[in-house]
Amino acid sequence: MKMSFRWFGEGQDNIPLQYIRQIPGMYSIVTSLIDIPVGEVWPIDRLKTLKEKVNAYGLHLDVIESVNIHEDIKLGLKTRDRYIQAYIDTMKNLHEIGVKVICYNFMPVLDWVRTELERKLEDGSYAMAYKEEDTVKIDPKDLNAQMEKQSGGFSLPGWEPDRLKEMSTMIEKYKYVSEQQYWNNIKYFLDGVIPYAEKYDIKLAIHPDDPPWPIFGLPRVITNRQNIQRFLDLNKSPYNGLTLCTGSLGANRENDLPSLIREFGSQGRIHFAHIRNIKYQDGRDFHETAHLSQCGSLDMFEIVKAFYDVGFDGYVRPDHGRMIWGEKGRPGYGLYDRALGAVYIQGLLEAIDKMTNGR
Ligand SMILES: [Mn+2]
């Protein structure tokens, strides 16, 4: 497994690349051009500059998260072909700077959803949390305002202003898209881009819906074993694969993570892993935690062991961390707790490897 770390780019992230480089075992940066409006081609000159910058710190730039999908593609509008072409052009430019994996998602309008960005935990750290009843009560517009208020002045990935401008109108438009139609729209996108993913040798890795159930009546389909297999079968190229995010899929207690990892990993369809823990509360409620098994509800040893056993050699990153030691930053994306997560994952791996192969 190649360890990686999400970084939001120059002027967007308050964590210096120098600090990321100092996390033991760090191999690649996971980043994006967060300011490019969805649907536009990412300029090659900016990508080259970005790559040089990252390489100057001894780090690779192998994974992009995310190249967002234009809403017209998700809605299946006539204008989608233009945006699919832009996606392909962006892939070509990413190929030129040597990118190996693109993580993206197909969640309508909203990206990941939490109802609290800074819940204070018992030890005085802060973590993101989700309370089902709050999503039922709140108007989507207000959720956006609430997210913004709690984000400490940082833009939130997946909550970029350009995709949220017309949130209510957008949600309205999905009333006319059935779930079957939505699946058709995903397939149309895949069949358009996957031949180019093969040509440019870039693995596409869809991120599961987070949390993995419908919110505000919007279709959310990348949620469980059955739907993931359905997704993979839409286009059987090995370039059509997954970001296996343990925290997202794990929010549904029925998702048996080690078994999902074994199943899709042995098919060679997992290209990127997000490893983090969450703590279950009542019903569907949960809050995020430190990465360690003892801090949450997921068994991180079994998760890492499953990746190890299927010979997963792709990219992995610690996912959302808590805010600890007084750090101020983008919710979920502070330096300290994610660095602890990165080292913990590598500790598990070393132990599993040595116990398997002898010392
Ligand atoms: Mn994730």
Boltz pocket constraint, residues with backbone or C-beta under 6 A from the ligand:
constraints:
  - pocket:
      binder: B
      contacts: [[A, 207], [A, 245], [A, 247], [A, 248], [A, 274], [A, 319]]
      max_distance: 6.0
